[in-house]
Amino acid sequence: MGAVTLEQVNRNVMAIKQELDVIRAYTEEENMELSGETKKQIEESRKRPLSEMIPYKEIEKKFLRASRPGISL
């Protein structure tokens, strides 16, 4: 591998910085919009009583059992 100059390293770092700035802009929450379907699903889920929801621990047990057949919790 040949010698690399400080100028080449600086160009590469600046190019990476520009790419990260673009990625950051895509991931900023203010630039994101929810679809109408997603908004509808959120509204419906908020109307659902907590008593109808499955507790996290039950879901966790179900997934742990599924990922480890033959092991009981």
N, C-alpha and C positions, 0 to 999 in steps of 0.2 A: 504494500500500500504506500502510495506516495505521500509526501509531506503536505500538510494542510495548513493553510495560512489563517491567521486570525481573522482576516477579512472574509474568507469562505465560511468560517465558523459563525461569524456575526450574521452573514446573509442567511445561513440556515436557521439560526435562532430567530431572526426577524420573520422568516417565512413561517416558522412554527407558531410564533406569537400571533401572526395574522390569522392563521387557521384556527387557533384557539379563540380569538375574538369572534370569528364567524360562528363557531360552535356555541360559545357563550350567548350570542345574540339569539340563536335558535332555542336555547333552553331557558331563557328568561321567561318567567311566568306571565309577565304582562303582554308578551307577544303570542301567547297561546290562547286559543279559543276553543271552547267545548262545542261539540256538534249539538244540534237540536235533540237528537236521540239521547245523547249522554245527559243533557240537562233534564230531560224528561225522566230518565232512570233515577237521577239524583233526587228529584222532587218526589217520585214514588217511594223511594227508599226512606225518605225522611218522614213520610206519612205512616209508615209501618210501625206498629207498637213494638217496644223493646221486648215485650213478653213473647213475641213470635220469633224472635231471633235466637239463633243457636249460640251459646256461650263459646268463647274462644277456646277454652280448655277442651270442650267436647270435640271441636273441629281438630285441634291438635292431636288428641288421642286417636281420632279416626285416621288421620294421615300417618301417624306413627305406626299404627297397626298395619296399614296398607303397605308401608315401606319395609316392614319387618314381619313377614308372614311367620306364624308359629310362635311369636313372642307376645305374651299377653301383658297388658298394662294394668 
